[in-house]
Amino acid sequence: MLQVGRGLVAGCVRGTGGWRPLTPTTVPCGVGALVAGFNWTPHRCRPSEGQEPQLEPQDVPQLLRTATSDGSLTSAFQGLHKLSEWVSTKKVDFRKDVEGKEQFGKLINMIDRSTLRTPPTSLLAALKSLTRMGVSSDTHVVQSIENQLLWNIRKVSFPILLSILLFHIKHQNTTLEKKVLREAVEAVQRRWVEVRRASELEALYLNQELFTPEFLGHLDDRTTELAGEMNYSKLAKVFCALGSVRRRATPVIRSLAFHIARQGDQLPPKMLCNLLFATQALTFPDPVLLEKVGADLASQVPEMDKPVLVGSILYCAGQLRWRCPLLLEALSEWMEKNASACPALTLASMVITLATVSYTPTNSDALFRAVLPRLTKESLSRGTVWLDVVWALVVLGRATTQQVASVLDPAFVAAVSASEAQHRPGMRLKLLNVDAAAGLLLQGYSGPRLELGEGAGAAMPVRGREELGLARHVLGTLHNLVPPPRYLLENLPAPMGVQVDGELLTDRQGRPLPIQDHGGSLGGTGPPPTPPEGAIRLGLLVWGFRDYTVGTQELVGSARLALRLVEARGCRPLQVPYFEYSPKAKTLKNVQYLEAKIKEAVAATVS
């Protein structure tokens, strides 16, 4: 008989020694049970002499007879679960071996007649088993279970309610199933104060599209309240859930990041990699959080045996513009030792990330000796990846004439442009960078170059609103010292793929000279015009937040390449970092700052 108590279902389990009572842990309950697919894991008893052996998949008739012979509901539910296990693992064909059996019909009838006196936990387990076997949602037994769950939605505990909701999210084939889901959603929203577990927070965030903004606000409050009670793993899972749905609730992710950074233990590399993905998806590169993740990862890198995981970590670091010397050194040493076992994409991730964050590891010579021979255009599946690799080698100062020529070849340029049209702006800028480096930085290069007719000069680096506003403010302030167009050239084209905000000409004391009379150097592709005797050309470069690696004052690789190209064109970079110049400051203070920067750049050139 099925006895219902407070969360306890007494029944029997078919084991190696016949039937025996179910323990409370045998019956699945709550969110964890649903995620696990209601896989009951009964304790096994040691078989004694004379006991019958455990049933095998070929014993379907015997299982059905045993499940229905004594009229026990516990036997029926356990037999149903065992059948679903065999069907889902393809040990038994449901249509061929089960569906047409007379005893299976009897089993279904027993379950159908018992729905009114069966607890919701067991009903949900039976519904899961029927679904796994392929029983239609239109059958009477399924609809009886659905109706009973619907009547119990307001009575069940919150974990069971959430289990009902999560199951029905994936099963919306009938009107009744849709109604159960609607009622479950409404019940969850009314009972938000009962959310107490990290797994519940995770499940609700991952299905946030079902809920109202008001409920999600309450859920954010609950997350902030419960964060201090969670361990490292639970904090990370909730954080990753927010990253998966890109819910950037700043107070919540700040609270989670704070408590993650305080943890003393470590997570496995895969979970740490998921944290990095979530950080990037949420555009929340918190320095304290990244410091904790970097330290945890660096200590575990030597024991890693999966190149794909290393590649994922490198990809995340590059996307975040995360310059963590401790981690990059560990990854570089690992890559040097394991380069032969890594796929080409993992090797490419190593090179591209080092260039992106402008970092040269201490073992760089040995690293590139191990990596570069295995990294070729033929080893990569997409042309744009090879372009990224060559661009990265140009940034790192390790590109060869053959590599540069391979991406500037007209056939390669045409093929990449045609196949990767959606990436054209970024691709074109990298082609311009490589082309400019071929003419200005790569000695002895005589290979192909980009033609002006390819529209290369029309490409401009993309800036965010804040960066664009900063550049305009700096130029407006600079007009007080060097008014355009006679003394200052603005809105320069970008034939090198570099955003130069302005160009000016000064004497050796930093006093402005009329650049309009002598022409600019940075807006064209031909040889730069010769400046007057003693004149110094300055190229204005306004650096925004994204031009620096996260949490540092180190320029990213593209910005460092821009400095080299500007200098190679005969201009001294006039750099204005966002953390030194304040648009909110008084105009006089900003004018004095720019005047001092001009004299500083001129003095560096003269010396």
N, C-alpha and C positions, 0 to 999 in steps of 0.2 A: 504494500500500500504506500501511497505517496503522502508523506506527512509534512505539513507546511508549518514552519515556525518562524522565528525572527531571523530571516536570512539563511535558514538551514533547511536543506531538502534531504530527507533520508531516503535512500534507495539502494540499488545494488549495482555492482560493476561486474561485467563478465571478464574474468581473468583466467589465469592458468589453473586456478583451483576452484572453479565453479563460481557461484554468486556470493558476493559479500557486501556489507553495507558501504554506502558512499560516505566519504568524509565531506565536510563543508568545502574544502578546497577543490573537490572534484567537479562541483557545479560552477560554471563560469558566471561571473557577476561583474557588472560595471564596465567602464570604458576599456580597461585592459583586456577583458574577455573578448570584447567585440573586435578590437584591433588584432588580437591573436587568432581570430576566426573561431572562437569557442572551441579551441582544441582542449578537450578534457584530458588530463594526464593522471589517471588513477594510479595509486601505488600498486606495485606488483607484489604478489605474495609468492613465496617459494612453493612450488607444487609439491604436494605430499603424495605418498604412494596410493595409487588407485584413483587419482583425480584425472579428469579428462583434459586433453591438451587444449591450448588456445586455438580459437577458430582462425582459419585462413580464408582469403578471399574466395576460394572455390566452394566454401561452405555456406553460400548465401541461403539455400533452402533451410539448412539447419539453424542458422542465425534467425531467420524469420520465424521458424517454428518455436524457438526458445523465447523470442521476444513477445510472442502472442499466446503461448500455450497456457500460462497461468493467469492471464488477465491482469497482470501487474502493470500499472502505468510506468513505473520506474523501468521495468524491463523493456517496455515499448519505446520509451524515450532513449534508453541506452542503445537498443538495437538500431533505431533510426540514426543515431549519431555514428555508430560504427559503419553502417551502410554508406553514409555521406563521406566518411573518411576513405573508404575503398573506391567510391566513385570519383572523388576529387583527385585521388592519387592515380587514377586510371588503372586500378587493379581490377575493377569491375565496370562493365558497360551497363549503364542504367536502363537504357531502352531494351537491351537484349536480355540481360540477366535478372533484372529486378522488377521493372514496371508491370509486366504482365502476370507476375506471380499472384496466385490467389491469397497467399499468406501476407503479401505486401499490402493488398487491398484491406485485409483485416487489420493490419498494423495501422494503416492510415485512419481507418474508421475508429479504432480505439483512441487514437490521439485526437481525432475530430470531436468525439463525444466527451472528451475530458477537459476541453479548453476552459470551461467555467470554473473548474476546481484546481487548475494548474497555476502556480505562481508565474508572474510575468518573466522572471529570469529563465525559467524552463521553457516558456512559450517562445521567447526570443531565440533560445538555443535551438529549439525545434524548427523555427522558421528559417534560421540560418542553415540548418542541415537540409531542409527541403529545397532551399534555393540552390545550395551547392550541388544537389543531385539533378537539378534541372526541372523540378516540379513547377508547373505553370502557376503564375500569380492569380489566375482565374479559377483555380480549383477550389472546392468547398472547404477543404481543410486549411488552406492558406488564408482564405477570407475569414474563416472562423477565428483563427489566431489573430489576424489583423484587427478584427472587431473587438476581441477581448483586450488586446493591447490598447486600443483606442479608449475603451472604458476605464482602463487602469492608469492612463497617463497622469491624471491628477493625484493619484494615490501612491505611486511608486517613489522610491528614494531617488535623489538627484542623479547618482551614478547610473542607475538603470534607465532613467529618463534620457540621459545623454546617450546611452547605448542604443536606445530605440531610435533616437534622432539620427545618429551616425549611420545606422543600418539603412534607414529609409532614404537617406540622401542619395544612396546608390541604387535604390529600387523604387522607381516611380512609374511603374507600368500600368497601374490601374487607378481609378478614381479613389478607391479606398486607401491605397498606399499614399496617394498625394494628400488625402485628408489627415492621415496619421502624422505625416511630416508637418503639416501646418499646425496641428494641435500640439505637437512636440515643441515646435519652435516657440509658440506662444507660451507654453508652460515653462520652458527654459528662461524666456525673457522675464516672466513674472518672478522666477525663483533665483535671480542672479546672485542674491546674497548667500546662496548655498554653494557657490563655487568655492572650492577649498583646495583642490589638487592642481599641481602643475600640468598633469595630463589633461585635465578638464580645460584649463586655459588654452593649452596647445590645440586641442580639438576645436574649441569654439573660434579661435582666431583663424584656423585654417579654413573655416566655413563662414567667415564673417559676412559674406554676401547675403546670407539668409536673415540677418538680424538688422534691427533698426539702429540708427546712429546713437540714440539714447541708451540702448542696451550696451553697445560697444563702449560708450563712455563709462558706464558702470563697470564693464569688464576691465577697462584700463585701470580704474580705481582699485579693483580687487587685485589686479596683478601687482600694482605698486605696494599694496598692503601685504601681500603674501611673499614678495620677493625676499624679504629678510629671513623667511623660514625655509627657503629652498636651498638644496645643495647645488654644487657646481653643474652636475649633469642636467638637473631640472631647469636651472636658470638658462643654460645653453639651449635646451629644447624649446623653451618659450621664446627666447630671442630669435632662434632660427625660424620658428613659426611666423613671427612678425616679419622676418625677412622674406619668407616665402610668399606672403600676400602683400608685401611692401606697405605695411601699415606703419607709417612713421609717426607714431605717437611719442613725441619727444620726451615728455616726463617719464613715460613707461620705459623706453629704451635707455634713458639715462639711469634710471633706478636699477634696471637689470645689469647694465654695464658696471655700475658702481659695485654691486654685490659680486659680480663675476670677478672683478679685479681684486677683491678681498679674499678670494678662495686660496687656501694653502695647498690643496692637492692638484692633480693634473687630470686632464681629459685625454682620451686616445686621439691620435692625429686626425682620424677621420672626422670626429666631432669638432675638433678645433678648426679643421678646414671648412666645415659647415658654418661655423661662427664667422669665419672670414667672408664667406659668400654672403651671409646675412648682413654683415657690416657694410659690404659693398652695395648690396641691393637697397639698403636703407640710407645710403650716403651718410653714414654715421661713423667716420673713422676716429673714434675717440682714442686719444693717445694713451690713456691709462689702460683701457681695455686691450689695445693692440700690444702694449708692453707686456701684459700678462700672457696673452696668446703667443707672442713671439718667444718669450722665455720658455713657456711650456713646450712649444714646438722644437725649439733649438736643441733642447736636451734629449729629444726623442728621435731626431733626424738620423743619427748614426745607425739606429736599429730598424729603420724603415726598409721594407723590401718590395714596395710597389711603386714603380716609376710613375704610374698615372697619378698617384696621390701627391708625389713631389711636384709633378707638373701642375696639378690643381693649386697647390700652395703658391707656386711661382706666379701662376696666372692671377690669383687673387691679389698678391702683393703688387703686381703691375697695375691692375685695375684700380687699386686703392692709392697708388703712388706712395707706397709704404716702404720707406728706406730704413730697414731694421738690420744694422750691421751684424748683430749676433746671429740672426737667423740666416741672412744671406751668406755669411761665411760658412755656416754649417751646411747649407744647401750646396754651396760651391764645392766644398770638400767631398760631399756625397756624390755629386755629379762627376767629379774628376775620377772617382773610383768606380763608378757604375755606368759610365757613358756608353759602354758597349752593350749594356742590357736595356738601354732606354730607347723608346721609339723617337722618330725624328721630331714629332710635335713637342715632346718633353724637352728635347735639346733646344728646340726653338724657343720654348718658354723661358729657359734659362737665359739665353742671350737677350731676348726682347725685354725681360724684366730688369736685368742689369742696366740696359740702356735707358729704360723708362725712368728708373729712379737714380740714374747717373751714379752707379756704384761700381768700383773696381775692387774685387776681392784680392786678398793677399796672394792667393794661388792662381791669379789670372792667367799667367803664362802656361802653366801646366793644365789648367782648365780648358783653355782654348785649343791647346794641342790635342786634347782628348775629344773635344766636341766638334770642332770645325771639319775635320775630315769626314765625319759621319753626317754632316748637315749640308745637303746639296739641294739644288732646285728639283732634281729628279726624286729625291726622297720625301718631298712634301706634296701633299695632295692638291693644294690650291696655290695658285700663283700669288695671291695676295699675302700668303704666309711667307713665301720666299722674299717678297718685297719688304715685309716687316723685318725679316732677318737681316737683309742687306742694309736697310736703313739703320737697324740697331748696331750693326758692325761699323757703319759710318760714324754714328754717335760715339761709339767706344774707341774709334780710331784704329780699327782692325780690319777694315774692308780692303780687299784686293782689287786691282784693276779688272780682273776677270769677273768678279762678283758684281761690281758696279756695271760693267758692260752688259751683263746678262739681264739686268732689269731695265736698262736704258735702250735695249734693242727694240726697234720699232715693232717687230712682231710680238714681243712680250708685252709691250705697252698696250698694243691694240687688243691682244687676247685678254689681258687682265681687265681692261676697261669694259670690254663687251660682256664678260662673264660676271663681273662684280659691280654692276652699275649702281647698286644701292650704297656701295662704299666709296663712290667716286670722289667726294670732297676730301676725305682723309687720305685716300690713295693718291690723289693728285698732289697733295701737299708733300707726301713722302717722296714721290717721284721728283718734285721740284727740289727738295732737300738733297736727294742723292745726285741730281744733275748739277746743282750748285757746288756740291762737294767735289764732284768730278772735275769741274773747271777751276776750283779755287784751292782745294785742300789735297787732292790726290796727285802727287807729282808723277809725271811721265804718263798720264792717262791720255790715250789717243783713240778711245773707242767711241761709240755712238753717243749723241747728245739729244736732248729733247728739242723739237723744232718749235719755233714761236707760233706756227700755225695750229698747233695742237690745243690752243686755248689754255696753255699752262699759266700764262700770266694772269688769268682771270680768277684763279683760285686764291682764296684768302682764308687764313685761320679763323675758326669760329670762336667768338668770345661770348661769355655770359653777360647778363645785364649789368652786374656790379663791376665786372672788369672793364666793360665798355664805358660805363659811367666814370670810372676812375681815370681811364686814358683821356677822355674828353675834358675832365676837370684839370688834369695836369697840363694839357695843351692850352686850355683857356688861361691858366696862370702863367704859362710860359710866354704868352703873347705880351705880357708886361715887360719882358726882357728882350725878346726877339720877335717882333711883329711879323706875321706872314703877309704876303708871300715873299717879300723882298729878303727877309732874314731867316725865314723858316719855311721849309717844304712840308706839307701835310698830305694826308690821304694818298700815301705812296702805294703803288702797285707792289705785288709780292712775287717777283719772278724767282726768288730763291725759296719760296714757301715759308717765309719768315715775316711776321707782322712787325714792321718798324713804324713807330708812331710819328716820327718826324726826323728831319735831317737839317742840321745847321752848320754854319761855318764860323770859326772864331780865330783870333790871333793867339799868340803864345801867352797872352795875359788873360785870355778868356773873354775878350771883348768881341761882340758879334760883328761879322762881316757879311756883306750882301751876297748870299748864296745864289740869288736869282741871276746874278751876272755871270756865274761860273758853272752853273748846272749841278744837279745832284748825282750821287754815286749809287744809291741803293734802289732806285726805282727803275733801272734799266738792266739790260742783259749784256750790253757791249762793254768795252773797256771804259773804266770810269774816267771822267774828265780830270785834267790836271789842275789842282787847286793853286792859288797864288803862293808865292814864296812865303814860307813861314806860317801859312794857314793850316788849321787843323779841322778835319771833318768830324762831326759828332752825330751818331745815330741814336735817337731817343727810343728806349725800350722800357715801357711801363709794365712791371711784373705784377700780375694779380695773384690771388690765392692759389689758383690751380697751376701756376707756374712753379710752385714749390712742392716738395714732397711733404707728406702729412706730418704735421707737428714739428717741422724743422724749418730752417732758413737755407736749405740746400735746394738749388734749382733742379728741376727735372731735366732729363736728357735732351728733350727738344729745345729747351731754353738754352742749355749750354751749347748745343750745336748752333743755335742762332747767334750767340756771341762770337763763335769762331768764324762764321760766315760773314758777319758784319765787319769784323776786323780784317778778314781777307779781302774785303772790298775797299779797304783803305779808310775805314771809319773807326773812330774810338767810341765804344759803347757808352752811352749816357744812361745809366740804369736808375730807375725810380721804383723801389719795392713798395708794395701796398702797406707794409708794416712801418714804413718810415714817413709816408706822405698821408696826411689826413685831410680829406675834403671839408671837414668841419672846422678846421683851423682857420685863423684869420688870413686874409689874402696876403698881407705883408709878410707873415711868417712863412707861408708857402713860397712866395717869391724869393725870400732870402735863402730858403732851403734849396731851391733850384739853382740859384746863382752859385751857391757853394758847391753843388754837385757838378756844375759846368767847370768851375775852376779846378775841382778835384780831378775830373777826367782829363782836362788839359795838362795839369801838372804831371799826371801819370804818363802821358804821351811824351812830354818834353824830357822827363827823366829817363 
